[in-house]
């Protein structure tokens, strides 16, 4: 913190008092009134006070400590705050909502959802809030854990008429047994007329809840309509599933948020994969409406059109970001379009009325799965234009260049794995995902500047391993270890060391941190990003708890192997409570021994695309690894979370990187114009607004990912006050 305060003072001193005055702005507040800027989620501000001539003079204007950071560096803040008429609304690491004076950072109110809940919330992260007003009253709606809350925007008090004492249970409408399943929302709802339309996050494992889209009444919280992303018998799309679809199949949920065309009255919904994510032998077919961009009538929930970007997903290729609504010049005419970025590094540009691609999309052939009982799709849709914004192929010549020993180790890993291009099926041998499970594009979203006519997206280029372990190999293992493999391994890894997509903690030496009853409660109820694993029997919970408690901090665990080294005896029905013949080994980044990706850089990029032409205008590395930068190896790019915001002043603001900085790039060519340190990494999309004639950019600095420290601050930057 001392380092951060010193930097703030130096930046303030460097701001010259005789510098030219910034362009004037109206005294009327300029809002950031929707999640990601506007209903179209363009992540764009029309403000022009900050421009290419003065952005280098930015200094911290205020900082707000929201509280509740985890000293073990597990907590995060991913919130893109709202700014309405001079008030900023955000959330903290424990999902407490708050309101601030947007010009000073002075707190106006806070709301703690736990105070109003007698259930264990199993909270995860929150990425934003929704605002509604009828001119006489104003409300904030936001999800926390398995509930959607309605708050008075002036006082922060719950609107008691909404649902039960100001909240709606997000299990509502999901069917019999859903109340016992993991259902939360990390992204805010879309408000249209008298409705709030919600997606949500569900488990990606055995017995996941369905990811149906629902609309609730803004006044009462009553369920008004539901769209079945897993179509019921007789509904369109049901023919893409087996007639006797397993009740254990769930997912196809919209966790990334949605965009809204208020004139058409359409809501555009990006869906994820069907669960179980990595084995689809029980769900042959294309599996609509998983991995789709959906256009729904916002008043009724009726499907207008759908477009599927991955058939029969086996790679967890969820749509990771909201569709961006924009207008392009195409074939000599203006066309309203939907731009959907993907984890695979592609952009699908679709007609807003019909869902038809504006540029050609080819159904290309890919290798068939050799896993028992699996039938992978023979083709996948691949856009011809625009070109992918990440690398698509991995070869032995594309590996770590900064150390010969680590390069050799990476080559040896590839010789033991399947690798190359996209859509190589999961395998027992291990399949290298490149880009990996976290993209490509991620939940920070993309930005579109109508003034530049450019589309901006940041992306990761981290390789991950996708390995499937035969269930039969668990025969004869300790019962607790077998249960662990079925219920815990995907997140905590076969070696129990954690990491992965959800930054899961290591379970080695857990006996020094939790006792048996605490572990049991966590398994059954969930905690943080971890869903409840309540499909286990009492005996299985005891077995896995006792096994974990016996493991010391320095335990070295190998993946179970069948006695004869063969897996051809796997039964198609799996073993015990696990109905599939394979279990995913765990989410594992492929890193060198010094913690860098095994590939050559760039490891994170920022790309500008011209969607009128279907071309890439420019691409630059985004971020750096501090240890390499200290050796003079800079501009490698790094993994990044949180998106960009473009402005009419020709500036693109983005934090997102593990080097704990926020940056400003020139939109026309990607030149870096300004950067500043943050108290913790800003894994969130910034907001841009103005109050009393002064323009600000604010970002949540929550850290807590990628091995970086956690934080609790929101920091706003502006030109020096006169």
N, C-alpha and C positions, 0 to 999 in steps of 0.2 A: 504493500500500500504506500510506503514511504517513497518508493521509486516512482509510483504513479503520480503522487502529489508533486514531486520535484519536476517531473515532465510537464505537468499542467502549468506550473509556475513559469518554466522556461518558455513554453509555447505562448503564454500570455505576454511575456516580456518581448518576445520576438515580433509580436504584432505591432507594427509601426503606427504611431498615432498620426503621422502625416500621410499615411496611405490614402489613396482616393476613396471617397465615400462610396458605399455600396449603392446599387440602384435602389430607388425607393420602391416600397411595396404599400399596398393599401393597408390602412389600419384595421380593416376587417380581417378576422382570423381566416386563414386558409387551411381547411381541414384535411386530415387523413381519415376519411370517414368510414372506410370499409377495411376489412381484412385484406391486406395486399393492395390497398390504395383505393380501389373502386370495385363496383359489382362485377366488372369484366376481369378483375384481378390482373391488371396490366402492370402493377408495380411502377407507376409513373406519376410524377408531379409536374404540373404546369408552371410552378414557381420558377422565377428567373433571377432572383437577387443573387444567388450563388451561380457563378458561371466559370468559364475556363480562365478568366482573367484574375479572379480573386479567390478561388477555392483554396489556394495554398495558404491563405491567411486564416483559415478556420482555427478556432480555439475552443476548448471546452466551455460551455455556457453554464451548465449545471450538471450535478450528479446526484442520483437518488439511491440510497441503500434500502432495498426492499425487504431485507432480512431473510432468515431461514436457510442460508446456504449450508450445505453439508460439509463439515470439516474433513470428511474422508474423500472429498472431491467426487462424489457420486451425483450431486444435484446439478440441474441445468435450468436455464430459462431460454425458451425458444419463441417467446411471444413477439409478434409484430403489433405494437401498441396502436390503439386508436387515438386520434386527437380531434376533438369536437369542440368548436367555439372556445378555444383556449384551455380546455381540460384534457389531460392525457389519461387514458385508461389502460392498465396493463395487469399482469399477473406475476407473482414471485415464484421462487423454487418450490414452495409447497402449495402452489395454485391459489394462494390468497389473491383476491382482486383488490385493486386500489385505484384511486383517482388523484391526480396531481395538478397543480398549476403548471401548464405546459411552458410558461415563460421562465419559471424559477425552480421547478422541481419540488415545490413545497407541497407536502401531503395534505389532501383534503378529506379522504376517508379510506378505510380498508374494510374488507369483508373476508372472514375466515369460514370456508365451507364446512370445515370439520366441526365447528361450534354447533352447526345446525344438522349434524348427521350423527346418528347412533350406530351406523354401519362402518366397517373398515372400508375406506374409499378405494384402496388399491390404486392410488393416484399415479399418474405417469407425468407427462409434460402437457403443457398447453401452448398453442401457437397463436391464439388470438381470441378476439371477442366480437360481438355483433351489437350494433346500436340501432335503436328505434325511437322515433318520436312522432307524435301526432300534432305537435305544435304547443300543446299545453302540458304534456307529461313526456318524460324521456326515460328510457330503460336501457340497461346493459344486459345482454344474454351471453352466458359463457358456460362451457362445459368444464366440470371438475370431476375426475373419476367417472363413475357410472351415472352422473346426474347432469342435467341441464338446469342452470340457475337463471332466474330473472331478478335483477336488482334495480332499484330506483337509482337513476344516473346521478341524481343530486346528492343523495344521502348514503348510498351503498346498502340500504336496507332491502331485504328480500320483498318482492311483490307477492304478498301472501295468497292472492287469488290465482296465481299461476301454479298449476299442479297441486302439490301438497306443500303448503307453507313456503312457496317460492321455488320449488324445484320439480322437475319431471325425471322419472327413472328411465334411463336410456335402454333398458331391457323391454320397454313397452312395445308390444306388437310383434315381437320376434318369435312368438310361438311357445308351445308347451316345453317346459324345461329350461327356457332361456334365462330365467332368473338365477339359475345356478351357474351360468356360463360367464366367461370374461367378456364384458362389453363396456367400453369407455369411449370417449371422444377426445382426440388431441387437437382437432381443428374446429373452428367455430362454425355455426350454422349460417345459412343464407336466408335473409329476411325478404319476403315478397308479399306485399299487401298485408293480410292479417295472419300470415303463416311464417314459421321458422322451419326450414328444411335441413335435416340432419343426416350426415353419414355417421361413421364411427370406426373405431378400431376393435377388432375381435382377435381371438387367438388364431394362430396359424398352424395349430397342432390338432391332435385327436379331439373330435367332438367340439369343434369350433362353432360358435353361433353364426347364423346367417348374417350377411352384411346388407340387409334390406335398407332402402332409403325411405325415410319417413318425414312427414310434415306435421307439425304440432300447432295448435291454435295459440296465437301470441297472448291472448287474454287469459284463457283457461288452462292451457297446456294439454288440452284433449288431442288425441291422435286424429288427424283429419284425413290423411291418405298414406298409403304404403305402396312402394314399388318393390316387387320381389326380384332381387338380383339373382337369386336361385329360383328360377321359375317353377311354379307349382303345376301339377298335371293339368293339361289343357291350355296353359298359357304359352304364348309365343316364346320360343327358345328352349322349351322343355325337351324338344326332340334332340338337342345337342348333349343330353345326359342319358345315362341308362334308365330304362323305365322303372327299375327298382333302386333308385338312387339311395345310397347309404345315408341313414340319419346322422352319421358321424361327419358327413361332408358339410362344411360351412364356408365362411369367407365370402369372396366376391364383394368386398366392402369398399367404401369410399372413405379412406382415412385421411386423404391429403387435402380435403376441402373441395369446394365447388365454385363455379362462376355463374353469373346470372345475366341474361339479356332481358331487361325490363320491358322493352318495346314488344318483343315477341312473346314474352311471358314464358321463356324457356330457362330451365336450369340445366347446366352442363356438368356431368358427374364423371369423374375418373375412378374406375374400379380396380381392385387388386385381384390377386390370384385366388383360386379356390383352395381350401384347406382339405387335406394335408398338402403342404406346399410342394413337396419334392417327389412324391410318388402318386401317380394317377391311375394305377391299375384298376382301382375301384370306381373310376369316373371316366371311362372311355368317351371320346367325343371332344368337340371344341369347347364345351363348358361355358356357354353364355349364362349370365352376362359378366363373367369374370374377364378381367383385362380389357375392358371396353371403355370407350368414351360414349356416354349416354346423353341424349337430349330428351328431357322429360318436360311435359307440360307442368309448369310450376303450380298451377291452380288445382290440378287433378292427380298428378303423378303418372299420367298416361305416357307411355313411350312414344316419342316422335321418331327417333331413329337411334341406331347404335352402330358403332364401328369397333371391331375387335382388332387389337394390335398384336396379341400373342394368342395362338391357339393352344389349348390344352397345356397350360403353363406348368412347367416342372422346375423353374429356375427362380421363383419368387420375383417375377418381373411385374410387380405392382405398378400401376401408374402413380408416380411419386409426387406429382405436383398438380395444381389446379390447371384446367384448360384456360388459355388466354384468349379472350375475344378481341378481334382486331379486324381491320379492313385493309385488304391488299389490292394492288393493281394486278390483274391477272387476265391475260389474253385481251388486253386493251380495255378492260372494264373494271370498275370497283366491285369487289366481292367481299361480303362479310364472311369471316372465316373463324375457325377454332384451331388454335395451335397447341398441340399436346406434345410435351417433351417426355422422354422415356428414360428408364434406368439404362437401357441398352445404348444410349447416346444418339437416338434418332428423334426427329421431329416429324409428326404427322400433321399436315395442314389440310383441314376438312372444311367443306362448305357448311355454313352455319345452319342452313335450312334443311339440307338433305343428308349430311354426313359423308358425301362423296369426296374422295381425295381430289385436291386441286392439282397436285403433281402425281405422276404415275407411281403406283405401288405394285411391286412384283411379288407374286407368291413363289418364293425360292425354296428349293429342296434342301433338306438337312438330314444328317445321319439318323438312323432309327435307333431307338433304345434297345439295349441288350439285357435289361433287367427283367427278371421273371415277372410275367403278367402285365408288363407295361406296354402300351401302344402310344408312342409319341406321335405328334402330328407330322405327316410327311413334308409339309411346307409351312413357312411362316411369312407374313407380309413384311416387305422391306421397301421403304420409300426410295425411289430413285433420286429425288430432289426434295429438300436440300440434302447435301451430303451429311454423313454423320458428324457430330461435333466431338466425338471421342475416337480414339483408335479402336479398331475392330479386330485386329489380328495380332496374335502374340507368337513370336518366334524366338529361337535361342539367341538371335542377334539383337533382341530388344531388352536385354537384361541389364542389371545394375552395373554401371560403368566405373564406379569410384573406388572399387577394391577388387583385386583379381580373385582373392579367396572367396569372397561373397558372391562374385559372379559365377565361379565354378560351382558353388553350392546351389545357386539358383538353377544352373543348367542341369545339375543332377536331379533336382526336384522335378523339373520338366520331364526328364526321361522316365520318371516313375508315374507320370500323370497323362491325362488326355488334355490337349490344349490346341489352340489354333484360332478359330473364328467363333462367331456367335452360335448359340443354340446347339452346342455339343451336349448330348443328353447326360444327366447324372449317371454316375458309374461307381462300381465297387473300387475301381482303380483310383478314382479321384479325378474330377474334371475341374480345370482352371476356368473360373469365371472372369472375363476381362472385357469391359469393365465389370466390377464385382457387384455384390448384393446391394450396396449403397450407391449404385450408379457409377458413371453417367450422372444424369440429372437426379436431384433429390428434392425434399419437401420445401426447400427455400423458394422454389418456383422460378419463373423467368419474367423478364421485364420487356415491355414494348414501348418504344418512343415514337409517337406519330410525327413528331417534328423531324426526327432523323430518319424515319421509316426503317428502323433497325430493331431487331429482336435480340435480346441478350440472355445468355444462359451460362451459369457456372456449372462445372462438372468435376467428378472424381475420376481418376484413372488408377485405381488400386485393384490389383488382382486378389481374388479370393478363391478358396478351395471348396468345392462341393463334392463330398464323398458320402456314399451310401454304404452302411454296414448291414450285412445280413442278420436278421433276427435269430436265425439258427445258431449263429456264433455265440449267442448268449447262453446256450444250453450248458449247464454245469457250472455257470458263474455264480458267485455270491448272489443270493436273491436281491439284496439291496442294490448291488451294482446293476443287475438286470433291470430293476425298476428305474434306476437313474438313467440308464440308456434310453428307456422308452419315454420318460417324462421330463427329463432335465437336460439331457446331453446337447440338444440342438442349440441351446443358449449358452450353457456353461462349458461345453466342449467335452470331448472324451477324456481329456486330461484334468478336468475340473478347474482349469485356470481362468475361465471366463473370457471376457472381451466380446468380440463379435458385434453384430448389429446393434444390440441393446446395451453394449458396454457392461455386460453382466459381471458381477464380482467373482473372484476366485472363491471356491468352496473349500480349498485345502486349509486345514487348521481352523475350520469354522467353530469347533468346540471351544476355542478361546474367545469367541465373540458372541455366540448364541448357545442356549441350552436346548435340550430335546423338545420341550413344549413350544419354544419360540420357533424352532425350525418347522415343526408340525403346523403351527398356525400360519406361517408364511406359505407353506405348500398348499394348504387348503383354501386360504383367503387371497393369496397374491400380495404383492407389495411393490410399489413403484412401477417400473415397466414390466414386472413379472406378472403374468396372468395366474389366476387360481388354477391349480391342478386338482380339481375336485372329482375327477373320474377315477382316481385311485381308490382301492379299498383301504379300510383301516389297517389291515395287515401290511399292505404294500407301503403305506405311509410310514409305519413303524420300521419296516425293513430298510427303506432308503434313508430314514433319519439315523438309525443306528449305524449304518455303513458309513455315512458321511462323517459322523462324530468320531469314528476311529481313525480318520486320515490325518496324518501330521502335515504341517506346513510345507515340508520338503518332500512329500510323496511324489514319486515318479510313476505315472500310470500309462500303460500302453493300451491301445484299443483291443478289445477281446478278439481272439481268433478261434476259428473252428479247430477242433483237435487235429483234423487231417489237412487243414489249410484249404479245404474246399467249401464252396457255398452252394453247390448244385443240389443240395438236399433241402434247400429252403422251401418251406410250405407256403403255398399261395395265400393262405389265411393268416400267416404270421404265427406268433406264439403268445399264450397268455392273453392279457387284455389288449395287446397291440395287434390290430387286425391286418397289418400290412407286412409284407415279407422283408422290408428294409426300414432302417432308421438312419436319418441324416446324422453324420458324425459331429456336426457343430459348425457354427459360423466362424471361419478362420481366415483372417487377412494373411496374405503371403508376404512376410517381411524378412529382411536381412537380419543378421544377428545384432546390428546396431540400430534396428528399429525403423528402417526405411523400406519402401516397397521394393520388391525384388526386380521390378522393371526399371528401365531407364526413364528419366523424367521426359515430359512434364507429368506430375502426379496430381495436379489440379489445374484447371484452365478456366478462362473467361472468354466466351466466343460471341461475336456479333454476326447475326445472319440477316441477309436481305431476303425477305420472304416474297417480295415482288418478283425477284429473279430466281429464288431458290438456290442461293449461293452463300458462301461464307465470306463476309467482308474482312474480318480480322479475328485473330485468336492470340491470346497472351497467357503466359503462366500466371496462376493466382496463388500467392502465398509462398512461403519458404520454410525450410526446417532450420531452426536457429543453430543447431550444432554444425550443419553444413555451411550455413551463411558465415559462421565464425571462421571457417576454413577458406572463405572466398568463393564457395559454391552457392551462388544465389540464383533466384528466379527458377527454382526447380518446380514451383507449384507445390501445393500440399492438399491433403484431404480437406474438404470444406463443407460446412452445413449452414444454411441460411442463404437467402437469395439477394439479387441486386435490385436497386431502385434507380431508374433513369429520371432525369429532369429536363425541362425545356431549356435550361441553361447549358446544355451540352455536357452534363456531368453524369457519371454512373457511380453510385455509392455502393460499396459492399464491404462487409466485415468477413465473417464465415471461416477464416483460416486459423490454423492451430498456432500461428506465430503471434496471436493476440493483437492484431492490428485492424484498423478500419482504413479503407483506401478510397480514393476518388480517381476514376479513369476518364479520359476524354472519349466521348461516345463515338466520334467520327473515325478514330484510328486506334483506340486502346492505349494511348499514352498515359502513363501514371503521372498524375499531377499533384497528389497529396497523400500522405499516410500519417497515421497517429497511433500511438500505443493505447491499449485499453486495459482496464484493471483486471479483466479476465477475457477469454476469447468470446467474441460476439457471434455465437452460433444461432443467429436469428436474422430475419430480414429487417432492415432499418425502416423507419417512417420519416417522411419529409413533410413539414408543415410551416406555417407562419403565424405569429402572434404579434400584434402591435407593430407591424412593419418590419419585423425581423424574421428571417428564415432560419429554420433549424433542421438538423438531421439527428435522429436519436436512435440508439441501438441498445438492446438488452445484452448485458455482458455476463452471461451465466456460466460459461466454461463447462467443465465437467465431462467433456468428450475427448477422445483421442489422447488420453493421458494428461490433459491440461487441468489446471486447478479450477475449482468451482468459484463462482462469484454471485453476487446478489444485486449488482448495480445496473441502473440505466444511466447512460451518459449521453447528453445532448451537446452538439457542436453548433457554433454559429460564428459569423464574423464578429470581430471585437466590438463591444458596445461603445458608443460615442458619448 
